[in-house]
Amino acid sequence: MASTRLISKTTVKAQSHTSPSQKIPLTPWDLRFLLTGPIQKGLFFRKPKNSDNPSVLIQTLKSSLSRTLDIFYPFAGRLATVQNGDMTSFFINCNNAGGALFVHAVADGVTLDSIINAVYIPSIVGSYFALNGVNNHQDVSKPLLAVQVTELEDGLFIGCTLNHVVADGTSLWHFLNSWSELNREGSVNVSKPPILDRWFLDDAPVEIRTLTDKEMYPDKFILPPWKEKFFHFTKEIIGELQAKANAELGSNEISSLQALLAHLWRSIVRCRNSEPHQETCYGILIGARPRILHPVPISSEYLGNAIQAAAVSSKSKELVENGIGYAAWKLNRLIAEHTKEKLTKFLRDWMENPKLLSLNNMMMNTLMTSSSPRFNVYGNDFGWGKPIGVRSGEGNKREGKITVYPGIEFGSIDIEVCLSPEILLAMENDSEFMRTAASPSV
């Protein structure tokens, strides 16, 4: 497949944000991501009508991005550090001096169909994102936000790279929803402005020392090879899986997403042909916003990280033989036990003993799910129609990574999986799994 050709790189600053330099402290939820990669999410669009002059479209996007950074001004800042002996503390310096990176590129000869309808996600998609290979803590000298607009033969791809220390997936999609709104409406105000004040426990220090020099530059981790594939699950199929899981348990507590993830977990373990007594783990990022209401509620518009990583395990034999209800119940209990009390205890314990996430310390033989079908992916209309597809970049990818998106049709869900070529082939030949799954198409 053809390579991606760079047209230009520019810096976009907040249009009128002129307040003095503001120092935004970082919470334990933020700081945990210092050693990981950024969030990278992007959208495919059909080529806008009257787009014979791409420079006009690009300039319009830059202008609306500048207005959006007025509202989401931390994204135009930089990470900054304070050194105290061998320890390094991080914060966001919101002085608008750095701005966001804006990249314009062209993928010659590449069509929407060749990407969205491909059996496996083509590797060229990674080149539709900027700042590849940069870890979050390295953004002291780099932009926190990078946007790349790539022209395809019959469409566009808008890819966003956002430092994960600054915000989580909820905040990224909030930003994209706001940017598309301002570009579409030509306005300066958004319908849902972000909450910019960081959320801390009442007695928590706002400056937390986190990294030693040794932690700053961990040993390189050699990743096993994998491929990426999209699977599409209709509303009807998801309903069947949910009904089956609840029927097996004599319950009505299993959600549609829990049933779908349980189905996927069992299918992957079955296709791996794991040893019967081998432990297999399933990790999930649990949203804290709806779970913490005191001392101050965490708003759905809160700009920052408010997610908790958690995992549950099972013997491979038990997982496969006990049915979908067994796996779904394990996921259900894992999520239910993350109460306000457990989440706040994690924050207090972390301040006593900070531990950072990285590919080095993630357990092998673990599936890890991120993102959510609740995100407003297909509402991002920049003024030329809604997206027709979504993809992620190279950041934080490894074998076993699972990303969940809403499908285009109401109630459907798309799942992007990173697995070894052998396991993906086994899943494609697994009639029990393929009865439920399909590939999305343009």
N, C-alpha and C positions, 0 to 999 in steps of 0.2 A: 504494500500500500504506500502511496506517496507520502513524502515527509511534510512537516508543517513549516511554512515559510514566514519568517518574522517580517512584519511591515514597520512597526514602530514600538517604542517604549517611552512612556511619559509618566510624569508624576501628577496626580490629581489631589489637590488640597481642598479642605472644607471651604466653601465659597465665602462665608463671612464670619467664621468663628474666630474671634479676635480676643477672647478672654486670656488673662495671664496663664502661664504654664501651670497646669493642674496635675497633681500627683495622685494617681488612683492606686490604692493598695490592693493586693491580691489575696484571695481567700485560699484555704487549703484545697478546696475543689479546683481552683484555678492552678495552683502551684503543682499539683500532682502531674500535670501534663507537660512540665518543662522539658522532659527528655523524649517526648513523643513527637510525631509529625503534626502538621497542621490539618485542619478540616478542609477537604477539597470536594466541592459539589458543583455540578454544572447542568445546564439545560439546553436541549436542542429545540430550535424553532425552524419553521419553514421560512424560506427567504421572504422578507417583507416585500409587499408590492411597492413599485416605484423606488426600488433600491439600486438603480443603475449607478448612483453616485454614493459608494460606501462611505466616503469621507464625511458626508452630511450625517449619516446614521451614527458614525463613530463620535463625531463632535457632540451630537445630541446626547449620547450615552455618557460622555465625559461630563457634560454640563449637569445632567441629572444626578450623576454620581457625586459631584461636588456639592450639590444641594443636600443629598442624602448624608454626606459626611458632616454637614452642619449639625445634623440631628444625632448621628452616630459618631460623634467626634473622637471617642477613644480609638476607633479604627484608623484614624489618620495620625495617631501618635507612634511612639516607639517604646519598646521595653527599655527600662533603665535599671541600673544596679547600684547597690551600696555595698562596699567591701568592709568586712569586720573580721580581721584575722584571716583564717582560711575559709570563712563562711561568706556566702554571697546572698544578698536579699534582692528581690525583684519587685518592681512596680511599673505601672504604665505612666509614661510622661506624655501628657496631652497638650503639647505646645503647637500642634499643627505644622511643625517645621518639616517633618518627614513626608507626610501625605501617603496616599495609597498608590501602588504601582498599577498602571493601566497598559496592557499589552494588546496590540492589534496584530493578528496573524491570518494567514491563508493556508488552507489545506487543499492544494490543487488536486483536482480529479476525484475528490472524496464526496460521496453522496450520503444523504441521510439513511437511505436504505442499506448501504454498505456497512454502516455502523450499527444501526438499531436492529436490523434483521440478521446480523452475523451470528453464527452458531456460538462463538465465543467472543467476548468483548475484545476488539482489536487493540493491540498495544499502543497504537497511535493516539488513542484517547488520552493517554497520560501527557502527551505533548500539548494538549488543549488547556493545560493549567500552568500557571507560573510558579516560580519558587520551588520546583521539585527538588527533593533531597535536603531541604533545610529543616532542621529541628527547631522546635519552638524557642528554646533558650538562645538560639543563635540570632534571633530577630532583634537583638540589641542594635545591630547595624543594618537591619533590613526592615522593609515595610511589614506591618502587622496584617495588612490586607493587600491582596493582589487580584486584579480582575483581568481575565484574558478573553477577548472577543475574537473567535476564529471563524472566518468565512469558509463555508463549504460550497460545493457546486450549486446546491439547491436549498441551502439553509444557513443557519448560524448556530454557534455554540457559545454560550456565555458561561465561563468557568470561574469560580471564586475560590481563592486560597486564603484561609483565615487562621491566624495563630490560635491554637487551641487553648492557650493560657488566657487569652482575652475573652473567649466566649465558647459556648457549646453549640450543638446543632440547632436547638430552639432559637438561639440568638442569630445564628447565620441565616436561617430561613426568614426570621423577622426582618433582618436587614434586606434580604432579597425581595421580600414582599413590599417593603417600603420603597426601595429603589425603583422597582417596576411601576409602583403606583405614581411616584413623582415623574418618571419618564413618560408614562401614559397620560397623566393629567396636566403635565407642565406646571405643577404647583410647587410650593416651598414647604408645605406642611403635610404630615402623614396622618392617617386615621388612627394609628396606634403607635404613639411615640414610645421610645424605650425608657425604662427606669435605669438610670445610670449609676446610682449609689450602690456600692458593693454591700452585700449582706454579710454581717458578722454576728456571731454570738455576742451577747451583752458584755461578757467579761473577756472577750478575745482580744489579743493585741493585734493592731492593724499592720505591724511589720513583723514578718515571720522569717527567720533565717532558715535557709533550705538546702543550699548546695555547697559541698566542698569541691575543691579543684578536681579530686579524683572522680566524683560523681558527675562533674560537668562534661567530662570526656570519657564515657564508658567504653568498654571494649566493643568492637564491632561484632554484630550478631549475624551469622550466615543463615539466610533464609532458604528453606527448601523451595524448589520450583512449584509454581502453581499457575492455574489459568482462572479466568473470571467468566462467569456465565449469569445471565438473567433468567429467572423463572417467574412466570405470571400465574397468579391464583385468582380465580374469579370469586365473586361474592357468593355464588351458589356452592362452590367447592369448599370455601372456608366455612360456610354455614354447616355443611355436612360434617366436616372435621370437628367443629365445635360441638355439634349434637352428639357425635360418636363419643368424644371424650367425656362429656357430661353424663351420657348414658352409662358408660363403663363405671363411672364413679357414683352414680345415683345422686348427681349434684347438678346445680345450675350456676356454679361459681366460676367455671372456666370461661375465660374470654375468648373471642375469636382469634386474637393474636397469639395468646398462649397455646391454643390448640394448633395453630399453624406452625409455630416454632417447635412444638413438641413433635409434630409430624416430620418436620425437617431434621430435627436432632436424631430421631429414630432411623430415618432413611439414610443419613450420612453414616451413622454407626454401623448399620446393616451392610452398606456398600463398602465400608472399610474392612469388613470381615474381621473385626477385632477379636482378640482372645476373650473367651467368655467372662473371665474374672478381671479383665483390664478395666481400670477406672477411666471413665470418660466424663469430661466436665463441660458444662454449658455456662458461659458468662453472658451477662446482660447489663446494659447501662440503664439504671433506674432513675427516672426524673424525680427531683426533690421538690420542684415548685408546688405541686398540689399537696405535698405531704407536710410541709412546715408552714404553720400559720402564726406561731408565736416565737419570740417576742414581737417580731414584725413579719407579716406575711411576705412570701416571695412571689411577686407578681409573675404572671405569664409573660409580661413584657420586660422582665428583669434581664439586663444585659450583662452576661457573665456565664460562668459555669455553675450549674446546679444539678449535677448528676452524680450518681454513686455506682461504682462498678461492683458487681456481686456475681457469685458463681455457685452452682449446685452440681453435684456429681452423682454418678450411678455406675454400677457394674454393667458392662456391655450386654451381658446375657439378660439381666433383669430389665434393661431398657427395651430390648427387642421383643422379649417374650411376654412382657406384662401389658402391652398395648398402649395406645395413645393417651388414655386416661392417666396412667401411671406417670408418664413423662410430663404431661400437662399439669398434674397436681404438684409435682416437684417445682416447676416454674412458678405456679400460682403461689405456693407457700413462700418461695424465695422473695417474691415481690411483696407479698402481704406482710412479711416480717420487718420490712424496712419502714418502720414507723418514724414519727418525729423523734422519739426518744433514741432509737438506734442511730439515726442519721446525725443527731447532735452529739451523741457519744463518740461517733467516728471522728467528728471535727475536733473534739477535745483531745482524744487520744492521738490524733495526727499531729497536733501542735506539740505534744510531748515527744513524739517519735516520728518525724516526717519520713515518709516513704514515697518515692516517685515511681510512676508507671513507666515502663519501657518495654521494647520487644524482648530485651534480655530476661526480664523477670516475669513475663507472661508464661503460664504453664503450657507445656507442649500437650498435644492431644486435647486441646481445649477449643471449642467453638466460641466465638465472641460476636455478639450482636450489637449493632449500634443503629442510630437513627430511629425514625418512627413513622408509621403510616398516618399519623395525625398531622404531620407537617403539611403546610399549604404549598405543595410543590407546583401543582398545575394551575394555581391562581396567579402565577407570575406573568401577567400580560403587560409587556412593555409598550403596547400600543399597536402591535402588528399580529396579535393573536396569542393564544395560550401555547405553552410548550407542548411538544409531542414526545418528549423522552427526557430521562434524567440519567446521569452517570456520575461516578465519583472518580477522583484522581488516585495517585500512587500513595498518598499519605496514609501511614498506619496500616498498610496492607500486609497481610501475611496469610499463610495457609490456615484456613479455619475462620477467616473474617467473613461475617455476614452483615449485609446492610439492607435495611428494610425501608421501602418507600410505599406511598399510596399508589395504586394503579390509576390509569386514566379514567376507567369506568368506575362509577361510584361503588364503594364497598370492596373493590378488588385490591390486591396487594402484590407488589413486585418485590422480589428478593434477589439481591446480587450476592453471589457466593464466590469466594476465593478458595479453591481446593486443588489438590494435585490432579494432573490430567487423568490419572488412572481412576480416581474416585469419581470425577465428573463423568467419565465414560461409563462406569458402573451404574451411576444414577440414571444415565440416559437409557441404559438397558434394563433398568428395574421397572417392571410393569406396574408395580404397586405405587411407586412414586410418580411415574410419568402419567398415570391415569388422572392425577390431580393437577399436574403442572403443564404449563405451555410457555412458549417463548413470546415475549411482547413483540409487536410489529408496528411499523409506521401506519 
